[in-house]
Amino acid sequence: MKVGLPWPLPRPPRSRLERPRSFLDSMIYSRITNDERPLRRIVKKLHTYSSCAHPTEPPLPGADHSDAMVEGAREAFLLELSSFQLSLQKSLMVCEAEARQVEEYQKERERIEAEQVALRNQIEELKVALELAHQERRRKVEYDQIAERVNTLPSRDELEGAIQALENDMAAIHAEHETQDRIIRSQKAALDTVVLDLTSLRILGKDKDAPLSQANSPAPTPAPDMLDTDDGLSKGPGSIEAGELEDGNSVDTSLSRLNPNAREFNLSQRGSSSALGDDIEMGELAEDSVPAKGKKKRHEELEEGEASDSNSSLSDPPGE
């Protein structure tokens, strides 16, 4: 038996209808097996109204089956149904509120996730900014250290003055070096000139000794004269230069001991006297006492590369 309601029941939300079938079945089963008091009262009122409106058995003689009783049962059923409907609406409102809370929770969750992503990005940006700040701080510290070192250095004018003084000293040293070099070159040239002069004097002495040796060659004379001649020749012009030049008469004495038949040779000629004077001045008095062959041999040895103490043109002056 169907009973019409004065107002339609509210339609459940669409989201509930879209739930899985198993969930709907479990909800219907829980509704059927629910033994709540309002539902039991509605069922009781429904049975009372049904028994009053449509009696199946003949009424008892003393029972009152008036319309007032039927109407009261009907009103009681409708009242109980209205209260149950209100409770359902309340439950529906609670469900809708919970759904809104779920939506708000989802929105809040999405907002929190978005905020989390934004915070992560901000953290990354802050990390980069922090790294840049650390790098800038390190550069600032390095700049401060370099600035401190620069401040400890003298000023630019002082440095330029010191550099200029060093350049002047270098220029003076260079000029002095050039002067010393010129002096050394001039001394070397003078020494070479002296060596050449000595060489020419020796050659001139050789040229003068050759005719003198020819003029002093011995002739066939008696034995005592030969001995005297040999003694005179053994002494020779070298002995005159070595020890007998101090007395002017020693030259005439040595000449008187020569062969009278030989051609007369004048020792007071300008060439011989100049050569002897040069030799005496240079301290080479003992060299002319050596025979001509010895002088020639010594000259050849000097030409082969054996430098003497004073006439070597190959030796460089000290400091060259």
C-alpha positions in Angstrom: 0.0 0.0 0.0 1.5 3.3 -1.1 1.1 6.4 0.9 1.5 9.7 -0.9 3.6 12.4 0.8 2.5 16.0 0.9 5.9 17.1 -0.4 8.6 15.4 -2.4 11.6 14.0 -0.7 14.8 15.9 -1.5 17.0 14.4 -4.2 20.3 13.3 -3.0 23.4 15.1 -4.4 24.6 14.0 -7.8 27.9 13.0 -6.3 26.2 10.4 -4.2 24.5 8.9 -7.3 27.8 8.7 -9.0 29.3 6.6 -6.2 30.2 2.9 -6.8 27.4 0.4 -6.8 28.8 -1.6 -3.9 28.8 1.5 -1.8 25.2 2.3 -2.6 24.1 -1.3 -1.9 25.9 -1.2 1.5 24.2 2.1 2.3 20.7 0.7 1.4 21.3 -2.4 3.4 22.3 -0.3 6.4 19.2 1.8 6.0 17.0 -1.2 5.9 18.5 -2.9 8.9 18.6 0.3 10.8 16.6 0.1 14.0 16.5 3.7 14.9 13.6 4.9 17.0 12.2 7.5 14.6 11.9 4.8 11.9 10.3 2.4 14.3 7.8 5.0 15.3 7.0 5.8 11.7 6.4 2.1 11.0 4.2 1.8 14.0 2.2 4.9 13.1 1.9 3.6 9.6 0.5 0.3 10.8 -1.9 2.1 13.1 -3.2 4.4 10.4 -3.5 1.4 8.0 -5.5 -0.6 10.5 -7.8 2.3 11.2 -8.4 3.3 7.6 -8.8 -0.2 6.1 -9.9 -2.7 8.7 -9.5 -6.3 7.5 -11.5 -7.9 10.3 -15.0 -7.0 11.3 -15.0 -4.4 14.1 -15.7 -5.3 17.6 -19.1 -4.3 19.0 -17.5 -1.8 21.5 -14.8 -0.4 19.2 -15.0 3.1 17.8 -14.1 3.3 14.2 -15.2 6.8 13.5 -13.6 9.1 11.1 -12.1 11.2 13.9 -10.0 8.2 14.9 -8.8 7.6 11.4 -8.0 11.3 11.0 -6.1 11.3 14.2 -4.1 8.3 13.2 -3.4 9.9 9.9 -2.2 13.1 11.5 0.0 11.3 13.9 1.6 9.4 11.0 2.1 12.5 9.0 3.6 14.3 12.0 6.0 11.4 12.7 6.9 11.3 9.0 7.6 15.0 9.0 9.9 14.7 12.0 11.7 11.9 10.3 12.0 14.0 7.1 13.5 16.8 9.1 16.0 14.4 10.6 16.8 13.2 7.1 17.2 16.8 5.9 19.4 17.4 8.8 21.5 14.4 7.9 21.6 15.6 4.3 22.7 19.1 5.4 25.4 17.5 7.5 26.5 15.4 4.4 26.5 18.5 2.3 28.5 20.4 4.9 30.9 17.5 5.0 31.1 17.5 1.2 31.8 21.2 1.3 34.4 20.6 4.0 36.0 18.0 1.8 36.0 20.4 -1.1 37.5 23.0 1.1 40.0 20.5 2.3 40.9 19.7 -1.3 41.2 23.3 -2.1 43.3 23.9 1.0 45.4 21.0 0.1 45.9 22.3 -3.4 46.7 25.7 -2.0 49.2 24.2 0.4 50.8 22.2 -2.4 51.0 25.3 -4.6 52.4 27.2 -1.7 54.9 24.4 -1.0 56.0 24.5 -4.6 56.3 28.3 -4.4 58.2 28.0 -1.2 60.6 25.5 -2.8 61.2 27.8 -5.7 61.7 30.7 -3.2 64.2 28.5 -1.2 66.1 27.8 -4.4 66.2 31.5 -5.3 67.3 32.3 -1.7 70.0 29.7 -2.0 71.2 31.3 -5.2 71.0 34.7 -3.6 72.9 33.4 -0.5 75.6 32.0 -2.8 75.9 35.3 -4.6 76.0 37.1 -1.2 78.8 34.8 0.0 80.7 35.3 -3.3 80.3 39.1 -3.0 81.5 39.0 0.6 84.5 37.0 -0.4 85.3 39.5 -3.2 84.8 42.3 -0.7 87.2 40.7 1.7 89.8 40.2 -1.1 89.3 43.8 -2.2 89.8 45.0 1.4 93.0 42.9 1.6 94.3 44.3 -1.7 93.3 47.8 -0.8 95.2 47.4 2.5 98.3 46.2 0.7 98.0 49.0 -1.8 97.7 51.5 1.1 100.9 50.1 2.6 102.8 50.9 -0.6 104.4 54.4 -1.1 102.6 56.9 -3.2 102.8 57.2 -7.0 105.0 60.2 -6.9 107.5 58.5 -4.5 107.6 55.5 -6.8 108.1 57.6 -9.8 110.9 59.5 -8.0 112.6 56.2 -7.0 112.3 54.9 -10.5 113.7 58.1 -11.9 116.6 57.9 -9.5 117.3 54.3 -10.5 117.2 55.2 -14.1 119.7 58.1 -13.5 121.9 55.6 -11.6 121.7 53.2 -14.5 122.5 55.9 -17.0 125.5 57.0 -14.9 126.7 53.4 -14.6 126.3 52.9 -18.3 128.2 56.1 -19.1 131.0 55.1 -16.7 131.0 51.7 -18.3 131.4 53.3 -21.8 134.1 55.6 -20.4 136.0 52.6 -19.0 135.5 50.7 -22.2 137.0 53.6 -24.2 139.9 53.9 -21.8 140.6 50.2 -22.0 140.4 50.3 -25.8 142.8 53.3 -25.9 145.1 51.5 -23.5 144.9 48.4 -25.7 145.7 50.4 -28.8 148.6 52.1 -27.1 149.9 48.7 -25.9 149.6 47.3 -29.4 151.5 50.3 -30.6 154.2 49.7 -28.0 154.4 46.0 -29.1 154.7 47.0 -32.7 157.4 49.5 -31.9 159.3 46.9 -29.9 158.9 44.4 -32.7 160.2 47.0 -35.2 163.1 47.8 -32.9 164.0 44.1 -32.6 163.9 43.8 -36.4 166.1 46.9 -36.7 168.5 45.4 -34.1 168.7 42.2 -36.2 169.4 44.2 -39.3 172.2 46.1 -37.6 173.7 43.0 -36.0 174.0 41.2 -39.4 176.6 43.6 -40.9 178.3 43.9 -37.5 178.8 40.2 -37.4 180.2 40.2 -40.9 182.6 43.0 -40.0 183.7 41.2 -36.9 184.5 38.0 -38.7 188.1 36.7 -37.7 191.1 36.8 -40.1 194.2 34.6 -40.2 196.3 36.1 -37.4 198.8 34.7 -34.9 197.5 32.6 -32.1 197.6 35.3 -29.4 195.7 37.7 -31.7 193.2 35.0 -32.5 192.5 34.5 -28.8 192.1 38.2 -28.3 189.8 38.4 -31.3 187.8 35.5 -30.1 187.5 37.1 -26.7 186.3 40.3 -28.3 183.8 38.4 -30.5 182.5 36.4 -27.5 181.7 39.6 -25.8 180.3 41.3 -28.9 177.9 44.2 -28.9 175.7 42.3 -26.5 178.4 42.6 -23.8 178.7 46.2 -24.6 175.0 46.7 -24.0 175.0 44.5 -20.9 177.7 46.1 -18.8 180.2 48.4 -20.7 177.9 51.2 -21.7 178.4 52.9 -18.4 181.9 54.0 -19.5 182.2 55.7 -22.8 185.8 54.4 -23.3 184.8 50.8 -23.1 183.5 50.9 -26.7 186.8 52.1 -28.1 188.6 49.4 -26.1 186.5 46.7 -27.6 186.9 48.1 -31.1 190.7 48.2 -30.7 190.7 44.4 -30.1 189.1 43.7 -33.5 191.0 42.7 -36.6 192.9 45.7 -37.9 192.5 44.4 -41.5 188.7 44.4 -41.2 186.7 47.3 -42.5 186.2 50.0 -40.0 182.7 50.1 -38.4 181.5 53.2 -36.5 179.4 52.3 -33.5 178.4 55.9 -32.9 176.0 55.9 -35.9 172.5 57.2 -35.3 170.7 53.9 -36.0 172.9 51.8 -33.7 172.9 54.4 -30.9 169.1 54.9 -31.1 168.5 51.1 -31.1 170.9 50.6 -28.2 169.3 53.5 -26.3 165.8 52.1 -26.9 166.9 48.7 -25.7 168.5 50.2 -22.6 165.3 52.2 -21.9 163.1 49.2 -22.2 165.3 47.0 -19.9 166.4 44.6 -22.5 170.2 44.9 -22.1 170.9 41.2 -21.9 169.0 40.2 -25.1 171.5 41.6 -27.6 174.3 39.4 -26.1 172.6 36.4 -27.6 174.0 35.4 -31.0 172.1 36.2 -34.2 171.1 32.5 -34.6 169.7 32.5 -31.1 167.8 35.7 -31.7 166.4 34.3 -35.0 165.3 31.2 -33.2 163.7 33.1 -30.4 161.9 35.3 -32.9 160.6 32.2 -34.7 159.4 30.8 -31.4 157.6 34.1 -30.7 156.0 34.0 -34.1 154.7 30.5 -33.5 152.5 31.7 -30.6 154.7 31.6 -27.4 153.9 34.9 -25.9 156.5 36.8 -23.9 155.9 38.8 -20.7 155.7 42.2 -22.4 155.3 42.1 -26.2 152.4 39.7 -26.7 149.7 41.3 -28.8 147.4 38.4 -28.1 147.1 39.1 -24.4 144.2 41.3 -23.4 144.5 43.9 -20.7 142.7 43.2 -17.4 139.1 44.2 -17.3 138.6 43.8 -21.1 
